[in-house]
Amino acid sequence: MPKQTFLNLPKDKKETLMKAARKEFSRVPLFEASIANIVKDAGISRGSFYQYFEDKEDVFFFLLDEYTKRNNERFISVLKKQEGDLFNTFIEFYLIMLKNFQDKEVRNFFRHAFLNMNYKVENTITQNVTEEKYNKQFVEILSLVNTNKLNITDEKEVFHVIKIIKAVTVQNLIQVFAKDLPNDDSIRNYTFEINLLKKGLYKEGQEE
């Protein structure tokens, strides 16, 4: 995360540095990114950069975390609009994400993130929480989910349902970039898989 010296910067200076970082991480993946390019575009010295961040990974994950926080706020807004319907919320939110990818810089940033996925990237994108410790946003999501529409018995099951749907969502987004899928195809695939989860796969009354 950024150092206090970055947090103390005026808003315009912070945004100038973030704009330069977004440009670089949209140009190439994290492992190829150049601090030299970031500081050149931002108009600061290399020494100043290290006063604000530990390294390029530090600024990359700060940006990714900021994107994710905004997406979580959008998700909660959609969940409220959908009156707690979890499946409809994920489908609408998926459409919003694809729409955001129409911005070339955003699309390339996430292309590099998804196609070079590791545990830390996935953990940041999904804002992974544990059963033992929910974060504030996840507690709000749990309170908004209409459990009357779900075949679940407790909060633990809601937690795992959301975890499963998130995994399906991430895999579908990876395919968008890996296969350069047109939006219509991606939406069709994603909706099909979400509806499979919604319907369930096991017939009641079948003998084991």
N, C-alpha and C positions, 0 to 999 in steps of 0.2 A: 504494500500500500504506500501511497505517497508520504513523504516526510512533512513535518509541520511547516517547513519553509515554503512548500508548494501550496499548502492549504491557506497560508497567510498572504499569498499573492493576490493582487487585484483581479477581479473577474475577467477582465479583458486579456490579461497576461496569461492566466490559466487557460483560457479558451484558445489563445494563439498556439500554446504548446500542445494542447490536445488536438487541435486541427492538424498540426504538423505530424503528430503521432498517428492519427487516424489515416492520414495520407500514406504514410510509410507502411503501416500494417495492412492497408488495402492494396498496396503495390506488390508486396511479397509476404510470405509466411513469417511468423515470429523468428524462426531460426536463421532466416536470411536478412532480416531487417537490420538497418544500419542506424546507430545513434548519430553518426555524422550527418546523415540526411535529415534526421529529426531536428537537430540543433541548427542546421543551416536554414531549414524552412521556418523555424521558430525565431530565428535571429538572436539566438543566445549562444553562450560559450558552452563547450563540453563540461567545463567545471561547474557551471550553473546547473546543467542537467543533473549532475550527481548530487547537487544540493537538494534537488527535488525528489529524485527517485534513485533507488539502489542500482538499477540496470534496466535494460530494455524489457525484460520479462515483467518487471515491476509495473511499468507504465502500461504494458499490454494488458495485464490482468486488471489493472485499474479501469481501463477503458471497457473491457469486457464486462466487468462487474457493473459499471454504470449503465451499459446497454441492458443488462439483465434486470437491474432494478426498475428501469423504465418499463420493460416488458412485463414485469410482475405487477406493476401498477395498472397497466393496460388490461392484464388478465383479470384482476380483481374488478375493474370497471365493467368488463364484459360479463363476468360471473353475476354481478348485480343486475345488469341488463337482462340476462337470461334467467333471472329469478332462481339462481342456484342450480340450474340444469348443467351438470358437469360435462356431459358429452357434447351438448350444443355449444357450450363455452369453448371447449378445446377446438372444435371445428371452426368457429368464428375467429378465434385467436390465431389459428393456423393461417387463415385467409389474410389476416392483418399482417402477419410476418412475411408472407409472400409478397404482399403489396409493398412493404418496406424494402424488400430486396430489389424493387424496381430502381431504387437509388443505387447507382453504380458503385459508389464508395462503400455503402453499407453492405451491398451484395458481396463485393470482393473481400471485405473484412471478414464476413461470416463464412465465405467460401474457404478462406485460409484457415479459419478456426475449426470448421467442421471437418475439413479434409485432412487436418493434422491433429485430430482429436486424441487427447490423452486424458488421464484421470482428472488432472487439475482443470483442464478446459471444460470437460463434461460437468465436473462438480460446480464450476462457476456458472455455466449456462443454466443448469437445472436448479441452482441454489439448493443443493442437496441438504436435507435436514434428516435427523434421525428420529426414531420413535421416542427416544429418551429426551430429546431436546428439540422442540419446535421453535422456529424463529417467529418473530412478531407477525410477519406477513403470512406465514403458513397458518398460524392460529386464526387470523382473519379469514383466510380461505376456508378453513374447516368450519368456521361459524356461518359462512354464507352458503355452503353446499346444501342443496335440498336433498336430504337423506331419504325422504319419503319416496323418491324416485329410484332409489338404489336398493339392491338386494344385499344389504349389509347389516351387521349387528352392532358394530361399535366404531369408535373413532380410529382404532388401529386399522380396521379394514378400509376405511376411507383413505387413510394415509397410504396404504399399499395400492389401492385402486389408482390414486393420483400418480404414484410412483410408476406404475405399469403404463399408464397413458403417456406420461412424460417420456418414457423409454421409446414407445412407439412414435411419438412426435419427433424426437431427436433422430431416430433412424430414417424417418421420412424426409427430414430436412437434409440429412447427409446425402440421400439419393438425389435430391434436387440438384446438388452441386456435382456429385460424382457422375451423374448421367445427363446433366444439363436438361432435366425434365421440363417441358413446358408447364406453366402453372395449372392448366386444365387437367393434365395427366396426373400431376402431383396431388391436386385436390381430390380427384377421383380415387386415387389409391388410398389416400389418407382417410377419406370419408368411409370407404369400404372397410378398412381395418378398424376404425373407431366403431362403426356400426356392428361389426362382428363382436367386439368386446361388449357392446351395449346389449346385444341379443343373447350372448352367452353361447357356449359350445357344447354343453352337456344336456342331453334330453332327460327330463325328469321321468322317474318311473322305470328307468332301464336297469336291468339286473347287472351286477358287477361280474 
